[in-house]
Amino acid sequence: MHRPSPPLMAAHLRSLLRRRHFSSPPPPSSPAPPLQSIHPQKPYFISTPSAHSFPKFFSSQTHIQDSQHIAQSISHELLKDPNDQSTPLPNCLDLSFSHITLNPNIILTALNLSPDAGRTALAFHKWVSTRSDFELTDESLAYFVEYFGRRKDFKATHEVLVASKEISGAKTFEAVVDRLVRAGRPTQVVALFEKMEIDYGFVRNMDSLKVVVSKLCDHGFASYAEKLVTSVANEFFPDEFICDALVKGWCVDGKLDEARRLSQEMYRGGKKDPFRLQSEAEKILIDMDVAGVPRNGCHPNEETFLVLIKSLYQAARIGEGDEMIDKMKSDGFGDKLDKKAYFEFLKILCGIERIDHALAVFAKMKKDCEPGVKTYDLLMGKLCAHGHVEKANALFKEAESKGLPVEVKAYKLDQRWRFKRVFIGMVILLSLN
C-alpha cells in the first residue's frame, strides 16, 4: 500500500532550493536576452561567487565587525563611573573579555571611543600589559601616550612610561615629544632628552635629538632647540638636517634676524662655530678651512637659502631677499634657482602686493630659467588687478612669442587699487593748480 510522503521540514526545503538554484541556470525569459543570439553556444546566466569565496569574505567582514564590537564593549566599561563599581576594572575586563583575541586595533579604537574615560585608561593599560596572550608593543604603548597627551595628563603618561620601560621605543618617544610640544611645554621636552635613558629607557642618540629639534622648531620653539643643540654639540655634532631645522624654526617664529644670523654662522663654519666655541676646536677648524680641507658639519645648502629668501620676502624685507638670491648663486647653488623656486618667490611678492618688485624678480628669473604658463598667468592676473592692463598685455604677447599656451582671460580689477590710482591723479592735479 502506497503511504503518503511525510511533510518536508523547513531546513530540508531550504537545502533543496539552494541545490536547485546553484546547480542549474534560471530558465530563459521571453523574449530571450540579446546576448544569447550573439553567443548561442554560451548560456546567458548571472554568475555567482564560487563556494570558496564566501568563507574568506564573510570571515574578514566578521572579524572587522567583531573587533569594532569588542572595542565598543571595552569602551562601555571604561566610561563607567569608577565610584559606582565594586570590582576593579582589570577584573571586570577579565570576566567579560578573557576569551577574546586582543590586537592593537581594538586598543586604539577603544581609546578613541573613550575620550572621557580619563585615568580609568591607566587600569586599561594595566589589564592589557598583564594579558598572557597579548604582547604590548612600542606601537600599542604609543596609543596610550597619545591618549593621555591629548588630555594633557602628563602624570598619567609618566606612569605608563615607567610601567612599560622595557617596551618603549621610537614611536612612543616621538608621541611623548609631540604631545609635550603641542601642549606648550618646551622646557619639559628639553629635560626629557637629558634623562630619557635613565627614567624611561629610551635610546638617547642622534635620531632622538632630531625628533626633539624638529618638533620644537615646527611649533615655534627654535630658541629652546638651538640651546639644546649647543649644549649637546660635543656629544652629537649637528648635521645639515638639524641646521636646516633650526633655520626653519627661526623663520616659523618670525625672527628672521636670528635665521640669518644662524645661516651666516653656518656659512662661516669653523671661524665662528655656533655650537662649539672651545678655542682649540676653533683653531683646528680654521686651519682646516685655510688649507682647503673639507670637514663635516653645518653648511647652508639650497634648502636653507630658499627658506630664508621666502621668509625675507614674506616679511617685506625685499632688498635682503634679493641679496640672499645673489648669495645663493655665489655659493654655488644657482642651479637650484629653477622655475619652481622663482614661482614661489613671485607668489609671495604678489601676495603682499609688491607687483613692481615681482617684475624685477621676474627679470632675474628669465636670466636663470625659462618661466612657464603658471608664472605668466600669475603676473598677468596681478597686473590687471592693479590696473596695469598694458603691462599685462605685453606679458601676454611675450608668452605667445615663446610658444606658451596662454589663454585670454577676463581678470578682475581690484577696487582698492582703482581708488588709489584715482586719488593719486587728484593729488597731482591739485599740486599743478
C-alpha positions in Angstrom: 0.0 0.0 0.0 1.4 3.4 -1.0 1.9 5.6 2.0 1.8 9.4 1.7 5.2 11.1 2.0 5.8 13.0 5.2 5.8 16.8 5.1 9.2 18.3 4.3 10.9 20.2 7.1 11.8 23.8 6.6 15.6 23.1 6.6 15.1 20.3 4.1 13.2 22.7 1.8 15.9 25.4 2.0 18.5 22.7 1.2 16.6 21.6 -1.9 16.0 25.2 -3.1 19.7 26.1 -2.6 20.8 23.0 -4.5 18.4 23.7 -7.3 19.5 27.4 -7.5 23.2 26.8 -7.8 23.1 23.6 -9.9 21.0 24.8 -12.9 20.7 28.2 -14.6 17.4 30.0 -14.4 15.0 29.4 -17.3 15.2 32.0 -20.1 12.6 34.6 -20.0 10.6 35.6 -23.1 11.8 37.3 -25.2 15.3 35.8 -24.9 18.1 38.2 -23.9 20.1 39.6 -26.9 23.3 38.1 -25.7 22.0 34.6 -26.4 21.5 35.4 -30.0 25.1 36.8 -30.2 26.7 33.8 -28.5 24.3 30.9 -28.8 26.9 28.4 -27.7 27.3 30.2 -24.3 24.3 30.2 -22.0 23.3 33.5 -20.6 23.2 33.5 -16.8 24.1 35.6 -13.8 27.4 34.4 -12.4 27.6 33.8 -8.7 30.7 33.8 -6.4 32.2 30.4 -6.0 31.7 28.5 -2.8 35.3 29.0 -1.9 35.0 32.8 -2.0 32.3 33.0 0.6 34.2 31.9 3.7 37.1 34.4 3.2 34.8 37.3 2.5 32.5 36.7 5.4 35.3 35.8 7.8 37.1 39.1 7.1 33.9 41.1 7.4 33.0 39.3 10.6 36.5 39.9 12.0 36.2 43.7 11.4 32.7 43.8 12.9 33.8 41.7 15.9 36.8 44.0 16.6 34.6 47.0 16.4 32.0 45.4 18.7 34.7 44.3 21.2 36.2 47.9 21.2 32.8 49.4 21.8 32.1 47.0 24.7 35.5 47.8 26.3 34.8 51.5 25.8 31.5 51.0 27.6 33.4 49.6 30.6 36.0 52.4 30.5 33.3 55.1 30.6 31.6 53.8 33.7 31.9 55.8 36.9 34.6 54.0 38.9 33.0 55.2 42.1 29.9 53.1 41.2 31.9 49.9 40.6 32.8 47.5 43.4 35.1 45.4 41.2 38.3 46.9 39.8 38.3 47.4 36.1 41.0 44.8 35.2 38.9 42.2 37.0 35.8 43.3 35.2 37.6 43.2 31.8 38.9 39.7 32.7 35.4 38.5 33.4 33.9 39.9 30.2 36.8 39.7 27.7 39.1 36.8 28.8 38.0 34.8 25.7 38.8 37.5 23.1 41.9 37.8 20.9 43.3 41.2 21.7 45.0 43.2 19.0 46.4 46.8 18.6 43.4 47.9 16.5 41.0 47.0 19.4 43.1 49.0 21.8 43.3 52.1 19.6 39.6 52.0 18.8 38.6 51.5 22.4 40.7 54.5 23.5 39.4 56.7 20.6 35.8 55.8 21.7 36.5 56.8 25.3 37.8 60.4 25.3 36.2 61.0 28.8 37.5 57.9 30.5 40.4 59.8 32.0 42.6 57.9 34.3 40.5 54.8 34.0 42.6 54.2 30.9 45.5 53.5 33.3 43.6 50.5 34.5 43.0 49.5 30.9 46.8 49.8 30.2 47.4 47.6 33.3 45.0 45.0 32.0 46.5 45.0 28.5 50.0 44.6 29.9 49.1 41.6 32.0 47.4 39.7 29.3 49.3 36.5 28.7 48.1 36.1 25.2 49.0 39.6 24.1 52.4 41.3 23.9 52.3 45.1 24.4 54.5 46.7 21.7 56.1 50.1 21.2 53.2 51.0 18.8 50.5 50.0 21.2 52.2 51.8 24.0 52.3 55.0 21.9 48.4 54.8 21.7 48.2 55.3 25.4 50.8 58.1 25.4 48.8 59.8 22.6 45.6 59.4 24.6 46.9 60.9 27.8 48.8 63.6 25.9 45.6 64.8 24.2 44.2 65.2 27.7 47.4 66.9 28.8 47.7 64.4 31.6 51.4 64.0 31.7 51.4 62.4 35.1 49.5 59.5 33.7 51.9 59.5 30.8 54.8 59.2 33.2 53.1 56.3 35.0 52.5 54.5 31.7 56.2 55.0 30.6 57.6 53.9 33.9 55.4 50.8 33.9 56.4 49.9 30.3 60.1 50.9 30.4 61.3 47.7 28.6 58.8 48.2 25.8 59.0 51.9 24.9 60.8 52.7 21.6 61.0 55.3 18.8 57.2 55.6 18.2 56.5 56.1 21.9 59.3 58.7 22.2 58.0 60.7 19.3 54.5 60.6 20.7 55.7 61.9 24.1 57.7 64.7 22.4 54.9 65.7 20.1 52.3 65.9 22.8 54.6 67.9 25.1 55.4 70.4 22.4 51.7 70.7 21.4 50.9 71.4 25.0 53.4 74.3 25.0 56.0 72.7 27.3 59.3 73.0 25.6 61.2 73.1 28.9 59.9 69.6 29.7 60.9 68.4 26.2 64.5 69.5 26.7 64.5 67.9 30.2 63.1 64.7 28.8 66.0 64.5 26.3 68.5 64.8 29.2 67.0 62.0 31.3 65.2 59.8 28.7 67.6 56.8 29.1 67.6 56.7 32.9 63.9 57.5 33.5 62.2 55.7 30.6 64.7 53.5 28.8 64.6 55.5 25.6 67.7 55.4 23.4 69.4 58.7 23.5 71.1 59.2 20.1 71.3 61.4 17.1 67.9 60.2 15.8 66.1 61.1 19.1 67.8 64.5 19.0 66.5 65.1 15.5 63.0 64.3 16.7 63.2 66.8 19.5 64.7 69.6 17.4 62.3 69.2 14.5 59.2 69.1 16.8 60.4 72.2 18.8 61.1 74.1 15.6 57.9 73.1 13.9 55.9 74.6 16.8 57.7 77.9 17.3 60.4 76.9 20.0 63.5 77.4 17.9 65.4 79.1 20.8 64.9 76.0 23.0 66.0 73.8 20.2 69.2 75.8 19.5 70.1 75.9 23.2 69.7 72.1 23.3 71.8 71.6 20.2 74.5 73.8 21.6 74.6 72.0 24.9 75.0 68.6 23.4 77.2 69.5 20.5 80.3 67.7 21.9 78.2 64.6 22.1 76.1 64.9 18.9 77.6 67.3 16.4 74.8 68.9 14.4 74.4 67.8 10.8 72.6 69.5 7.9 69.2 68.2 9.0 69.5 69.9 12.4 70.9 73.1 11.0 68.1 73.4 8.4 65.5 72.6 11.1 66.9 75.4 13.3 66.9 78.0 10.4 63.3 77.0 9.5 62.3 77.2 13.2 63.5 80.8 13.5 61.5 81.5 10.4 58.4 79.9 11.9 59.0 82.1 14.9 59.1 85.2 12.6 62.6 86.0 13.8 64.3 86.4 10.5 67.4 88.1 12.0 68.1 85.0 14.1 67.6 82.8 11.0 70.1 85.0 9.1 72.5 85.1 12.0 72.5 81.3 12.2 72.8 80.8 8.5 75.8 83.2 8.4 77.4 81.3 11.3 76.9 78.1 9.4 78.5 79.6 6.4 81.5 80.8 8.3 81.8 77.3 9.7 84.8 76.9 11.9 85.6 80.6 12.1 82.7 81.1 14.4 81.1 77.8 15.1 77.7 78.4 16.9 77.8 75.1 18.6 81.4 74.5 19.7 83.3 77.5 20.9 86.4 75.9 22.5 89.5 77.7 21.4 91.4 74.6 20.4 88.5 73.3 18.3 88.2 76.8 16.6 91.9 76.8 15.8 91.8 73.4 14.2 88.8 74.2 12.2 90.2 77.5 11.0 93.4 75.7 9.9 91.3 73.2 8.0 89.5 76.0 6.2 92.7 77.8 5.3 94.2 74.5 4.0 91.0 73.9 2.0 90.3 70.6 3.8 86.6 69.7 3.7 85.0 68.9 7.0 81.7 67.6 8.2 79.3 70.0 10.0 76.7 72.7 9.3 76.9 74.5 5.9 74.0 76.3 4.3 72.6 74.3 1.4 70.0 75.2 -1.2 67.1 74.4 1.2 68.5 76.8 3.8 68.8 79.6 1.2 65.3 79.0 -0.3 63.6 79.1 3.2 65.4 82.3 4.1 64.6 84.0 0.8 60.9 83.2 1.0 60.8 84.3 4.7 62.5 87.6 3.9 60.1 88.3 1.1 57.1 87.4 3.2 58.3 89.9 5.9 58.6 92.5 3.1 62.4 92.7 3.5 62.7 92.9 -0.2 66.3 94.1 -0.5 67.6 91.4 1.8 65.7 88.8 -0.1 67.4 89.9 -3.3 70.8 89.8 -1.6 70.1 86.3 -0.5 69.4 85.2 -4.1 72.7 86.7 -5.1 74.4 85.0 -2.2 72.8 81.7 -3.1 74.3 82.0 -6.6 77.8 83.0 -5.4 77.8 80.0 -3.1 77.3 77.6 -6.0 73.6 76.9 -5.6 72.4 78.9 -8.6 71.3 75.8 -10.4 68.7 75.2 -7.7 67.0 78.6 -8.6 64.7 76.9 -11.0 61.2 77.6 -12.3 59.5 76.2 -9.2 61.7 78.2 -6.8 61.2 81.5 -8.6 57.4 80.9 -8.8 57.3 80.6 -5.1 59.1 83.9 -4.7 56.8 85.6 -7.1 53.7 84.2 -5.5 54.8 85.7 -2.1 55.6 89.1 -3.6 52.3 89.2 -5.4 50.6 88.1 -2.2 52.0 91.1 -0.3 51.1 93.4 -3.3 54.7 94.1 -4.3 54.0 93.7 -8.0 56.7 96.1 -9.2 59.3 94.1 -7.3 57.8 90.9 -8.5 58.5 92.1 -12.1 62.1 92.8 -11.1 62.5 89.3 -9.7 60.8 88.0 -12.9 63.6 89.7 -14.8 66.1 87.8 -12.7 64.2 84.6 -13.3 64.4 84.9 -17.1 68.2 85.0 -16.9 68.3 81.8 -14.8 65.5 79.7 -16.3 62.5 79.8 -18.6 59.2 80.9 -17.0 56.2 78.7 -17.6 52.5 79.4 -18.1 51.7 79.5 -14.4 54.2 82.3 -13.9 52.9 84.4 -16.7 49.3 83.8 -15.6 50.1 84.8 -12.0 51.8 88.1 -13.1 49.1 89.0 -15.7 46.4 88.5 -13.1 48.1 90.6 -10.5 48.9 93.4 -13.0 45.3 93.6 -14.2 44.1 93.7 -10.5 46.4 96.7 -10.1 45.1 98.3 -13.2 48.3 97.8 -15.3 46.5 96.4 -18.3 49.2 97.5 -20.8 51.9 95.6 -18.9 49.7 92.5 -18.7 49.1 92.6 -22.4 52.9 92.9 -23.0 53.4 89.8 -20.9 50.7 88.0 -22.8 52.4 88.8 -26.2 55.8 87.8 -24.7 54.4 84.4 -23.6 52.8 83.9 -27.0 56.0 84.7 -28.8 57.7 81.9 -26.8 55.1 79.4 -27.8 53.5 79.1 -24.4 49.8 78.1 -24.4 48.5 81.2 -22.6 44.8 81.9 -22.8 42.9 85.2 -22.9 41.1 85.7 -19.6 38.9 88.3 -18.0 40.9 89.4 -15.0 39.1 91.4 -12.2 40.2 94.8 -11.3 40.8 95.2 -7.5 38.8 98.2 -6.4 41.4 99.1 -3.8 43.9 99.9 -6.5 41.4 101.6 -8.7 40.6 104.2 -6.0 44.3 104.6 -5.2 45.1 105.5 -8.8 42.2 108.0 -8.9 43.4 109.5 -5.6 47.0 109.9 -6.8 45.7 111.5 -10.0 43.7 114.0 -8.0 46.7 114.9 -5.9 48.8 115.5 -9.0 46.1 117.8 -10.4 45.8 119.7 -7.2 49.6 120.2 -7.0 49.7 121.5 -10.6 47.0 124.0 -9.7 
